[in-house]
Amino acid sequence: MIGVYCYYKNDKPVYVGASIDIDRRRRQHKTAGRFLDCEFKVLEETTNAELFDKERYYIIEWNMCQEGLNKVIHNNMDIPEVREANAERMRQSNPMKPGMTNNGSFKKGHKPIFTEERNKKISQKLMGNKNGVTTHLNSDRLTCEVCGATMNRGNFIRWNHGPKCTQKLST
């Protein structure tokens, strides 16, 4: 059954909720140990489309966020009060610098302009300074003094080239 329900204690509403399966939701409350000493009533059967509007109506009408145990009207971002409450919570916990927006760098449908300078900046930023190494492991070419092979630093180390190289030049 889809609808809005309420828990009452001493004939006073304590909590208003909505669910697409009221019986399942009631069992979830019971399993969690909530509202065990309260009376349960279905306020209204409804459709999916009206579900949150009906719940919102009862929560606002009965002032359940202040008088009851409801924390929010509903965690549905379509509701202006919830949207504003979330926006305010985010502003206080993660304030942005004045003038900054949260729209991203690009507008929908626009593509970034790829320039050589942009690519170089990104490459340098990603390379960073890892363990004191300022260049990428494979950007240098080394020549083994024993066998004469030329390769990048990664393979030079991997195949044990250098003074202890076992790959002697065939004579």
QUIVENQUI-V258458 format. One record per pair of residues at least 24 apart in sequence whose ideal C-beta (glycine too) atoms are under 10 Angstrom apart, sorted by the first residue. I is the first residue (numbers start at 1). J is the second residue. If there is no record, write none. Layout:
i->I j->J
i->I j->J
This chain:
i->1 j->42
i->1 j->45
i->1 j->46
i->2 j->44
i->2 j->45
i->2 j->46
i->2 j->47
i->2 j->48
i->2 j->49
i->2 j->50
i->2 j->51
i->3 j->42
i->3 j->43
i->3 j->44
i->3 j->45
i->3 j->46
i->3 j->47
i->3 j->50
i->3 j->51
i->3 j->54
i->3 j->55
i->4 j->42
i->4 j->43
i->4 j->44
i->4 j->45
i->4 j->46
i->4 j->50
i->4 j->51
i->4 j->52
i->4 j->53
i->4 j->54
i->4 j->55
i->4 j->56
i->4 j->57
i->4 j->58
i->4 j->59
i->5 j->29
i->5 j->40
i->5 j->41
i->5 j->42
i->5 j->43
i->5 j->44
i->5 j->55
i->5 j->58
i->6 j->38
i->6 j->39
i->6 j->40
i->6 j->41
i->6 j->42
i->6 j->43
i->6 j->44
i->6 j->55
i->6 j->58
i->6 j->59
i->6 j->62
i->6 j->64
i->6 j->68
i->7 j->34
i->7 j->35
i->7 j->36
i->7 j->37
i->7 j->38
i->7 j->39
i->7 j->40
i->7 j->41
i->7 j->68
i->7 j->69
i->8 j->35
i->8 j->38
i->8 j->39
i->8 j->40
i->8 j->41
i->9 j->35
i->9 j->37
i->9 j->38
i->9 j->39
i->9 j->68
i->9 j->69
i->10 j->37
i->10 j->38
i->10 j->39
i->11 j->39
i->12 j->38
i->12 j->62
i->12 j->67
i->12 j->68
i->13 j->38
i->13 j->41
i->13 j->43
i->13 j->58
i->13 j->59
i->13 j->61
i->13 j->62
i->13 j->63
i->13 j->64
i->13 j->67
i->13 j->68
i->13 j->69
i->13 j->70
i->14 j->38
i->14 j->39
i->14 j->64
i->14 j->67
i->14 j->68
i->14 j->69
i->14 j->70
i->15 j->40
i->15 j->59
i->15 j->64
i->15 j->68
i->15 j->69
i->15 j->70
i->15 j->71
i->16 j->43
i->16 j->54
i->16 j->55
i->16 j->56
i->16 j->57
i->16 j->58
i->16 j->59
i->16 j->60
i->16 j->61
i->16 j->62
i->16 j->64
i->16 j->65
i->16 j->68
i->16 j->69
i->16 j->70
i->16 j->73
i->16 j->74
i->17 j->43
i->17 j->55
i->17 j->58
i->17 j->59
i->17 j->64
i->17 j->70
i->17 j->74
i->18 j->43
i->18 j->44
i->18 j->46
i->18 j->50
i->18 j->51
i->18 j->52
i->18 j->53
i->18 j->54
i->18 j->55
i->18 j->56
i->18 j->58
i->18 j->59
i->18 j->74
i->18 j->76
i->19 j->51
i->19 j->55
i->20 j->46
i->20 j->47
i->20 j->48
i->20 j->51
i->34 j->69
i->35 j->69
i->38 j->69
i->51 j->76
i->52 j->76
i->52 j->78
i->52 j->79
i->52 j->82
i->53 j->78
i->53 j->79
i->55 j->79
i->56 j->81
i->56 j->82
i->144 j->169
